[in-house]
Amino acid sequence: MTLREVLKVLQDQGLVESRRGRYGGTFVLPRADAGGEDELRRRIEKVDMEDVLRFREVLEVGAAGLCAAHGLTAEQEDRLREALARTQDAPLADYRRLDTLLHLTLAELGGSPSLTAQYAAVRATVNDLLDCIPLLVRNLEHSQRQHAALVEAVLDGDADGAREMMREHCGGTAALLRASWPERGRRVWSAVRHAPRASSQGGLLCPGPPAKVWARAIGSKGGGHVTGRPLIGVSTYLESGARWGVWELEAALLPAGYPRLVQRAGGLAAMLPPDDPAHATAAVGRLDGLVIAGGPDVDPSHYGAARSPRTGPPAPERDAWELALIRAALASGTPLLGICRGMQLLNVALGGTLVQHIDGHVEQVGAFGHHPVKPVPGTRYGDLAPEETAVPTYHHQSVDRLGTDLLPCAHAADGTVEAIELPAPAWALGVQWHPEMGEDLRVMRALVAAAS
């Protein structure tokens, strides 16, 4: 879920007020009359939350295991599938009711009327608390993937898988409530049976079920989040005459150093070939972080300059797509790293200009050279790499006038700007060199950490 989508949900539910800033940022203030946190605090004070959450887990995990172990008739299977389908098509206003009916259906199919009655009572208490917390689309998507995997485990007769998936599902609700009232959460955290871990979806998840259970849910959007490794999109080349094996075809391609760098730094890599710029916001909305890769020269028309004879051929599809990706990332608060051309595009996207040719930064055509870069103290990059560092390099253009709000954060010995960044709280960094061709993981690890 993008930051913009979160804010829209919070606005729709009357919890915040927001307005757009001059340069695309958003200013957010809490609504004085929202009252959700105070109401949740009041309701929690009236119940033993830990007792409620643990009793719910015992009942629901037991019911899921019973359904899978004892098996269901064809009529019961249809009933369970129908209850699941209703939650998948539910509008936000009706989601909690239909979610409750799905869980009640599982309890009833467990074959114990006493269990069903006890579950109905404890679920009413849980819903009373959850009603004070906004429903966020990304959380519901995650919940729906759990529901689908849970139902399939039950229908497959996989009792262990059904129990583990239900335990995961209950753990997510418990973590949400504990996090919503940290005073209570701090006192009980050491007693929680399943220690929570951070999730790139912005919530807390308990240790996951067996991989075979999660595999049932991976077909839908966001499957990469299940592993806890953030999904990092990397823009690609679009080449007309790529050759491999017996083929010579147009291809979207990327040097393997890029995805390997993402993977070594702890992320999942996804390639983003050129597409309609109108789709950039939707694409970025599915990512945890974005890398704009190196490549051909940026068309000077994008920064209001005439083409120099030494500027390379244009790549209009890449320019349009990657500029749209950058703007979507900046608007949504998605962590962004620009590499070589990507740094230059970040500068251009924010109104900056480029020097169309410099000497001394390409040692040999078709081969990466190395030169030192010196960080600017007090910047994000300066904190990541406080010492002078030799970096892999291959570029003949550079930043000229900096774009709006951008700061230089590293220089070459000849004064060339080698890295730029936006000040906090934004996370946008551009480096003129090629970290994918070296062993220094600090820049990519910083992106992955910001995206986690």
Secondary structure as the mmCIF struct_conf table of DSSP 4:
data_model
#
loop_
_struct_conf.conf_type_id
_struct_conf.id
_struct_conf.beg_label_comp_id
_struct_conf.beg_label_asym_id
_struct_conf.beg_label_seq_id
_struct_conf.end_label_comp_id
_struct_conf.end_label_asym_id
_struct_conf.end_label_seq_id
HELX_RH_AL_P HELX_RH_AL_P1 LEU A 3 ASP A 12
TURN_TY1_P TURN_TY1_P1 GLN A 13 GLY A 14
BEND BEND1 LEU A 15 LEU A 15
STRN STRN1 VAL A 16 ARG A 20
TURN_TY1_P TURN_TY1_P2 ARG A 22 TYR A 23
BEND BEND2 GLY A 24 GLY A 24
STRN STRN2 THR A 26 PRO A 30
TURN_TY1_P TURN_TY1_P3 ALA A 32 ASP A 33
HELX_RH_AL_P HELX_RH_AL_P2 GLY A 36 GLU A 45
TURN_TY1_P TURN_TY1_P4 LYS A 46 LYS A 46
BEND BEND3 VAL A 47 VAL A 47
HELX_RH_AL_P HELX_RH_AL_P3 MET A 49 HIS A 70
HELX_RH_AL_P HELX_RH_AL_P4 ALA A 74 GLN A 88
TURN_TY1_P TURN_TY1_P5 ASP A 89 ASP A 89
HELX_RH_AL_P HELX_RH_AL_P5 LEU A 92 LEU A 109
TURN_TY1_P TURN_TY1_P6 GLY A 110 GLY A 111
HELX_RH_AL_P HELX_RH_AL_P6 PRO A 113 LEU A 130
TURN_TY1_P TURN_TY1_P7 ASP A 131 CYS A 132
BEND BEND4 ILE A 133 ILE A 133
HELX_RH_AL_P HELX_RH_AL_P7 VAL A 137 LEU A 155
TURN_TY1_P TURN_TY1_P8 ASP A 156 GLY A 157
HELX_RH_AL_P HELX_RH_AL_P8 ALA A 159 SER A 180
BEND BEND5 TRP A 181 TRP A 181
HELX_RH_AL_P HELX_RH_AL_P9 PRO A 182 VAL A 188
HELX_RH_3T_P HELX_RH_3T_P1 TRP A 189 ALA A 191
BEND BEND6 ARG A 193 HIS A 194
STRN STRN3 ARG A 197 ALA A 198
TURN_TY1_P TURN_TY1_P9 SER A 200 GLN A 201
BEND BEND7 GLY A 202 GLY A 203
STRN STRN4 LEU A 204 LEU A 205
HELX_LH_PP_P HELX_LH_PP_P1 CYS A 206 CYS A 206
BEND BEND8 PRO A 207 PRO A 207
HELX_LH_PP_P HELX_LH_PP_P2 GLY A 208 GLY A 208
HELX_RH_AL_P HELX_RH_AL_P10 ALA A 211 TRP A 214
HELX_RH_3T_P HELX_RH_3T_P2 ALA A 215 ALA A 217
TURN_TY1_P TURN_TY1_P10 ILE A 218 GLY A 219
BEND BEND9 SER A 220 SER A 220
TURN_TY1_P TURN_TY1_P11 LYS A 221 GLY A 222
HELX_RH_3T_P HELX_RH_3T_P3 GLY A 223 THR A 227
TURN_TY1_P TURN_TY1_P12 GLY A 228 GLY A 228
HELX_LH_PP_P HELX_LH_PP_P3 ARG A 229 PRO A 230
STRN STRN5 LEU A 231 SER A 235
STRN STRN6 TYR A 237 TRP A 244
TURN_TY1_P TURN_TY1_P13 GLY A 245 VAL A 246
STRN STRN7 TRP A 247 LEU A 253
TURN_TY1_P TURN_TY1_P14 ALA A 256 ALA A 256
HELX_RH_AL_P HELX_RH_AL_P11 GLY A 257 ARG A 264
TURN_TY1_P TURN_TY1_P15 ALA A 265 GLY A 266
STRN STRN8 LEU A 268 LEU A 272
HELX_RH_3T_P HELX_RH_3T_P4 PRO A 277 HIS A 279
HELX_RH_AL_P HELX_RH_AL_P12 ALA A 280 GLY A 285
TURN_TY1_P TURN_TY1_P16 ARG A 286 ARG A 286
BEND BEND10 ASP A 288 ASP A 288
STRN STRN9 GLY A 289 ILE A 292
BEND BEND11 PRO A 296 PRO A 296
HELX_LH_PP_P HELX_LH_PP_P4 ASP A 297 ASP A 299
HELX_RH_3T_P HELX_RH_3T_P5 PRO A 300 TYR A 303
TURN_TY1_P TURN_TY1_P17 GLY A 304 GLY A 304
HELX_LH_PP_P HELX_LH_PP_P5 ALA A 306 SER A 308
TURN_TY1_P TURN_TY1_P18 PRO A 309 ARG A 310
BEND BEND12 THR A 311 THR A 311
HELX_LH_PP_P HELX_LH_PP_P6 GLY A 312 PRO A 314
HELX_RH_AL_P HELX_RH_AL_P13 PRO A 316 SER A 332
TURN_TY1_P TURN_TY1_P19 GLY A 333 GLY A 333
STRN STRN10 LEU A 336 ILE A 339
TURN_TY1_P TURN_TY1_P20 CYS A 340 CYS A 340
HELX_RH_AL_P HELX_RH_AL_P14 ARG A 341 ALA A 349
TURN_TY1_P TURN_TY1_P21 LEU A 350 GLY A 351
STRN STRN11 LEU A 354 VAL A 355
BEND BEND13 GLN A 356 GLN A 356
BEND BEND14 ASP A 359 HIS A 361
BEND BEND15 GLU A 363 GLU A 363
STRN STRN12 GLN A 364 GLN A 364
TURN_TY1_P TURN_TY1_P22 VAL A 365 GLY A 366
STRN STRN13 ALA A 367 ALA A 367
STRN STRN14 GLY A 369 PRO A 375
HELX_LH_PP_P HELX_LH_PP_P7 VAL A 376 VAL A 376
TURN_TY1_P TURN_TY1_P23 PRO A 377 GLY A 378
BEND BEND16 THR A 379 THR A 379
HELX_RH_AL_P HELX_RH_AL_P15 ARG A 380 LEU A 384
BEND BEND17 GLU A 387 GLU A 387
STRN STRN15 THR A 389 THR A 393
BEND BEND18 HIS A 396 HIS A 396
STRN STRN16 SER A 398 VAL A 399
BEND BEND19 ARG A 401 ARG A 401
HELX_LH_PP_P HELX_LH_PP_P8 LEU A 402 GLY A 403
TURN_TY1_P TURN_TY1_P24 THR A 404 ASP A 405
STRN STRN17 LEU A 407 ALA A 412
TURN_TY1_P TURN_TY1_P25 ALA A 413 ASP A 414
STRN STRN18 VAL A 417 GLU A 421
HELX_LH_PP_P HELX_LH_PP_P9 LEU A 422 PRO A 423
TURN_TY1_P TURN_TY1_P26 ALA A 424 PRO A 425
BEND BEND20 ALA A 426 ALA A 426
STRN STRN19 ALA A 428 VAL A 431
BEND BEND21 GLN A 432 TRP A 433
HELX_RH_3T_P HELX_RH_3T_P6 PRO A 435 MET A 437
BEND BEND22 GLY A 438 GLU A 439
HELX_RH_AL_P HELX_RH_AL_P16 ARG A 442 ALA A 451
#
